Amino acid sequence: MSSSIFSFLQLQVNRYVIPIIITLGNIGNAFIIILFNKRRNNSCSTYILWAAVMNSASITLYSVNHGDPALYSLIFCKFHPYIPQTIFGFLAYYNMKPLHGRVQPISSTLQADKNALQQQYDTTINEVNQRLSDKATLQISLNETRDTVRENNQYTFDLEEDIMVLKESLMQERNEARQEKVRLEEEIVRNSLSLLFFKY
């Protein structure tokens, strides 16, 4: 029962749906052929153009006269997905050969530009590394100079403190020397008076 329903549905699809698909497919392929026939200057448009031609030919020849050949031939059922791929592969190969000939000089020019840019990049990187190295050297020198200045400032501060201590000590010794001088002068006067007194 179910197999007869499927057979009936398959017959109706073959009778009504496939002609619609063929018609719409051929109309779409015709538009593609018209559109890309004017733009055959690159390989992609040529590839799409011949793909539309082959697609239109295959759906028209096989489906109109014989229906779906995959229903009748086991070999075709197994291999028919590979046939368009093989044809399109050959078309792509033959369309890519001229493109490869056009791209080769551009590729060599781009390779030369790439080499020049790589050399410029390497030179720039070397200059940046050299500048970073010089900056690091200057930073180290600046740190050493800063440490030296800090040590000299500390030494100067210590010297100023020592000078202040020496000044205070010197002033104290002067005061003591003055006091000693006054004491000695008084003693000399006393001794002089006592000598005069004993003399008379």
Sequence and secondary structure as in RCSB ss.txt:
>XXXX:A:sequence
MSSSIFSFLQLQVNRYVIPIIITLGNIGNAFIIILFNKRRNNSCSTYILWAAVMNSASITLYSVNHGDPALYSLI
FCKFHPYIPQTIFGFLAYYNMKPLHGRVQPISSTLQADKNALQQQYDTTINEVNQRLSDKATLQISLNETRDTVR
ENNQYTFDLEEDIMVLKESLMQERNEARQEKVRLEEEIVRNSLSLLFFKY
>XXXX:A:secstr
 HHHHHHHHHHHIIIIIHHHHHHHHHHHHHHHHHHHHS  SSHHHHHHHHHHHHHHHHHHHHHHHHS GGGT HH
HHHHTTHHHHHHHHHHHHHHHHHHHHHHHHHHHHHHHHHHHHHHHHHHHHHHHHHHHHHHHHHHHHHHHHHHHHH
HHHHHHHHHHHHHHHHHHHHHHHHHHHHHHHHHHHHHHHHHHHHHHHHH 
